[in-house]
Amino acid sequence: MRTATNVYLFNLAIADIATMLIMMPGELYQMWHQYPWPFGELICDAKIIITESVNYASILTIMAFTVERYLAICHPLCSSARSTTGKAKRIVGAVWTGAFISATPWAYFTKVNYVQYKTHDLMESAWCSIPFHEKESKEIIKFLFSKLFLNFAFISAKQKQN
């Protein structure tokens, strides 16, 4: 990697390849054979964390690349705006770390669900997803709205600084 741009593009390619090789087979398996979920609670949590992390990493890489290009175009003489390959690699590391940290709370909400018949769960009905029919759905909605609120607050604070 000779330039920071290549580092960002390589990371974006890694995220896209991970989408194709890691996420797609799991999603296709779940579409073709959704019931019952045979892998248990741990794989259910890992599936959602990896899926969301790869998505977040792809988005955050595009954002980092865009900011780097903005600084290179709008502030070409500023030494702190110059991006080196070392700086780009540190940013890519932060992108993946932030992606995994941001995706981790989804494991709390995702679980293996069962259809209840009379007093017991039907094991043939197991599926891995977020249970929107339970009391926890209010917590999920609160989580999503608070995350959305914090994103808007962060963006507006950054705009006020500029």
C-alpha positions as CSV (number, residue, x, y, z in Angstrom):
1,M,0.0,0.0,0.0
2,R,1.7,3.1,-1.2
3,T,-1.0,5.7,-0.5
4,A,-3.7,6.2,2.2
5,T,-6.4,5.9,-0.5
6,N,-5.2,2.4,-1.3
7,V,-5.4,1.5,2.3
8,Y,-9.0,2.6,2.5
9,L,-10.0,1.0,-0.7
10,F,-8.3,-2.3,0.3
11,N,-10.2,-2.2,3.6
12,L,-13.5,-1.6,1.8
13,A,-12.7,-4.5,-0.5
14,I,-12.0,-6.7,2.6
15,A,-15.4,-5.7,4.1
16,D,-17.2,-6.4,0.8
17,I,-15.5,-9.8,0.5
18,A,-16.4,-10.6,4.1
19,T,-20.0,-9.7,3.2
20,M,-19.9,-12.2,0.4
21,L,-18.0,-15.0,2.0
22,I,-19.2,-14.8,5.6
23,M,-22.6,-13.2,5.7
24,M,-24.2,-14.4,2.5
25,P,-23.9,-18.1,3.1
26,G,-25.5,-17.7,6.5
27,E,-28.3,-15.6,5.2
28,L,-28.9,-18.0,2.3
29,Y,-29.0,-20.9,4.7
30,Q,-31.5,-19.1,6.9
31,M,-33.7,-18.3,3.9
32,W,-33.7,-21.9,2.6
33,H,-33.9,-23.7,6.0
34,Q,-35.2,-21.2,8.5
35,Y,-36.9,-23.6,10.9
36,P,-35.6,-24.9,13.2
37,W,-32.4,-22.9,14.1
38,P,-30.0,-25.8,14.8
39,F,-26.9,-23.8,15.9
40,G,-27.9,-22.6,19.4
41,E,-27.8,-19.3,21.2
42,L,-24.0,-18.7,20.9
43,I,-23.9,-19.0,17.1
44,C,-27.1,-16.8,16.9
45,D,-25.3,-14.0,18.8
46,A,-22.1,-14.4,16.8
47,K,-24.1,-14.3,13.5
48,I,-25.7,-11.0,14.4
49,I,-22.4,-9.4,15.7
50,I,-20.4,-10.4,12.7
51,T,-23.1,-9.4,10.3
52,E,-23.6,-6.0,11.8
53,S,-19.8,-5.4,12.3
54,V,-19.1,-6.0,8.6
55,N,-21.9,-3.7,7.6
56,Y,-20.6,-1.0,10.0
57,A,-17.0,-1.4,8.9
58,S,-18.0,-0.9,5.3
59,I,-20.0,2.2,6.1
60,L,-17.3,3.6,8.4
61,T,-14.6,3.0,5.8
62,I,-16.5,5.0,3.3
63,M,-16.9,7.8,5.8
64,A,-13.2,7.8,6.7
65,F,-12.2,7.8,3.0
66,T,-14.6,10.7,2.4
67,V,-13.2,12.7,5.3
68,E,-9.6,12.0,4.1
69,R,-10.5,13.2,0.6
70,Y,-12.3,16.3,2.0
71,L,-9.2,17.3,4.0
72,A,-6.9,16.7,1.0
73,I,-9.1,18.9,-1.2
74,C,-10.2,21.6,1.2
75,H,-7.1,21.9,3.3
76,P,-4.2,20.9,1.0
77,L,-1.5,22.9,2.8
78,C,-2.4,21.9,6.4
79,S,0.2,19.4,7.6
80,S,-2.3,17.8,10.1
81,A,-4.7,17.2,7.2
82,R,-2.1,15.1,5.2
83,S,-2.9,11.4,5.4
84,T,-0.1,8.9,5.5
85,T,-0.4,5.1,5.1
86,G,0.4,4.7,8.8
87,K,-2.3,7.1,9.8
88,A,-4.8,5.4,7.4
89,K,-3.9,2.0,8.9
90,R,-4.6,3.3,12.4
91,I,-7.9,4.7,11.2
92,V,-8.8,1.4,9.6
93,G,-8.0,-0.4,12.9
94,A,-10.2,2.1,14.7
95,V,-13.0,1.5,12.1
96,W,-13.0,-2.2,12.8
97,T,-12.8,-1.8,16.5
98,G,-15.7,0.7,16.5
99,A,-17.7,-1.6,14.2
100,F,-17.4,-4.5,16.6
101,I,-18.1,-2.4,19.7
102,S,-21.2,-0.8,18.0
103,A,-22.4,-4.2,16.9
104,T,-22.0,-6.0,20.3
105,P,-25.3,-4.7,21.9
106,W,-27.3,-6.5,19.2
107,A,-26.3,-9.8,20.8
108,Y,-28.3,-8.7,23.9
109,F,-31.4,-8.3,21.8
110,T,-31.0,-11.3,19.4
111,K,-31.9,-14.7,20.7
112,V,-33.3,-18.1,19.6
113,N,-37.1,-17.8,19.7
114,Y,-39.7,-20.5,19.9
115,V,-43.4,-20.7,19.3
116,Q,-45.2,-21.6,22.5
117,Y,-47.9,-24.2,22.4
118,K,-49.9,-24.4,25.6
119,T,-47.3,-24.5,28.3
120,H,-44.1,-25.5,26.4
121,D,-41.9,-24.3,23.5
122,L,-42.0,-26.1,20.2
123,M,-38.4,-27.0,19.4
124,E,-39.2,-27.4,15.7
125,S,-40.1,-23.7,15.6
126,A,-36.7,-22.3,16.7
127,W,-35.5,-19.2,14.8
128,C,-32.7,-16.7,15.4
129,S,-33.9,-13.1,15.5
130,I,-35.0,-10.1,17.6
131,P,-38.2,-11.0,19.5
132,F,-40.6,-8.1,18.7
133,H,-43.5,-9.8,20.4
134,E,-42.1,-9.7,23.9
135,K,-41.8,-7.0,26.5
136,E,-38.2,-6.5,25.4
137,S,-39.3,-4.8,22.2
138,K,-39.8,-1.6,24.2
139,E,-36.2,-1.8,25.3
140,I,-35.1,-2.4,21.7
141,I,-37.0,0.7,20.5
142,K,-35.5,2.8,23.3
143,F,-32.0,1.5,22.3
144,L,-32.5,2.4,18.6
145,F,-34.0,5.8,19.3
146,S,-31.2,6.7,21.8
147,K,-28.6,5.6,19.3
148,L,-30.3,7.7,16.6
149,F,-30.5,10.7,19.0
150,L,-26.8,10.4,19.9
151,N,-25.9,10.2,16.2
152,F,-27.8,13.4,15.5
153,A,-26.4,15.1,18.6
154,F,-22.8,14.2,17.6
155,I,-23.3,15.4,14.0
156,S,-24.8,18.7,15.1
157,A,-22.0,19.3,17.7
158,K,-19.4,18.7,14.9
159,Q,-21.2,21.1,12.6
160,K,-21.2,23.8,15.4
161,Q,-17.5,23.4,15.8
162,N,-16.9,24.2,12.1
